[in-house]
C-alpha cells in the first residue's frame, strides 16, 4: 500500500443486516476486486434471477456461509483508495459467534455497526455495541442499511439514531465518537457515492468518512512501550541490539528508558531499521534499539519510558472473553501470553459475568464460550502491565491451554466499566 497510511476497521451487525453486501460494495466500488471475480458474481447473480449483482458473493466465499446464510469466522479484507489503505475485519453476525467479534474488533481503530432500517436496534446490535464499548474501539459508524426499503425516510433514520444514542450513552461511548450514515449496500446509496435519494442527509459517505478519520490512535500519544522480541548480537563488531515492534509511544536516541520487569535504567543510543537509523520511531514501527549500557535484556522483557512506566505485578484483576468450548473454573492452571513473554498462570476468583442482553452483572460459577467476565489472576513471573483503558497493546493478553497450545481467552488488564456495575446476588449457571 505504498507510503499511504492504514486504517484498521471492523464490521459488526446482526445476521441479516447486510454486512457482506456492504463489504462487497466497498470492494466493488473501489475497484478492489479482480475482473474475473466480478464476472463470476454477475454470472451467479443472473443464475439466481437477480436484477442487480449480489455483492455479498465477493465476501461469503465459504460453502458453509452460503448454505447457512451466516459468516462463521473473521474474514480480513485488504483494499485501498488513492487516499488510504484499509484492513477490514468482517466479523460474524450470529449470536453464537460473539467471540469472533471480539477478535475482529480487538485491533480496530473504527467499527462499522450495521442495523436494518426496517428493524432498528435489535438484541445483537446491543451485544455488539457492548463488545465495542468493552474493547474501547475509538470510533464508531452506525450504518443504517436498507434505507431504500423504508423509502429513504428521514424519520426512520432519526428514530434509530436517537435510540442508539441512548444505548451508546449507557455503555459509556462518547457522543462525538459516533457517526450515523444512511446507506443501501445493495444499491450503493451513501457507501462510496452520495445518494440523490437522501437530500436531507448532509454528512459524508461511508468511504469518505473512512478516508478522513484520523489514524493516529491513542497508542501514539501514550508513553513508550516495546516488548523485546529478539536479541541481535554480532561479536565481530561488539554489536547488541534489541528488536521488536513499538507497542505504544515514541522512542528516539537519548531517551531515558527502563527494562522491565528487572527495573534496570539506561539510555537509548540508537534506533535502527534494515534501511538505516531513525531519528524517532512511533507505535507500530518494527525497529532495533541499541542501548548505551551493557545490561541484561532478554526476549520477553519490555522497554518502557523511565518517567512513565507500567506497574510490574504478578497478581491482577482482568476482563476475559472466554473463547473455548470447555468452561473456565476457578483454580485453572493455564499459560498467559503478554507481549513476547509467556508464563504459567492460575485463575483465582470469578467475580463477575456480563449479561450482554441486559448489561447486568451477576456472580458466575464458571465462564462458558462467548462469556465476558471478570476474574483474578496470579502469574509465575511478574509482568509489566498497563491498564487496557490506558494502553491497549500492553494491557491485553491471551490465555493458552498448556497441553495443546490453543488460545482459550482474550484478556484485558483491569476491570471494564461495564463490569463495574452493581452485581445481582443470584449465581450464574
Secondary structure, DSSP 8 states (H G I E B T S, - for coil): -TT--EEEEEEEE-TTS-HHHHHHHHHHHTT-S-HHHHHHHHHHHHHTT-SS--GGGGT--SHHHHHHTS--S-EEEEEE-SS-EEEEEE---SGGGHHHHHHHHTT-SEEEEEEETTT-S-HHHHHHHHHHHHTT-SEEEEEEE-GGGGTT-HHHHHHHHHHHHHHHHHTT--GGGEEEEE-BTTTTBTTTB--TT-TT--S--HHHHHHHS----HHHHS--EEE--EEEEEGGGTEEEEEEE--BSEE-TT-EEEEETTTEEEEEEEEEETTEEES-EETT-EEEEEESS-----TT-EEEETTS--EEEEEEEEEEEE-SSS-B-TT-EEEEEETTEEEEEEEEEEEEEE-TTT--EEE-S-B-TT-EEEEEEEEEEEEEE--TTT-TGGGEEEEE-TTT--EEEEEEES--GGGGS-EEEEE--
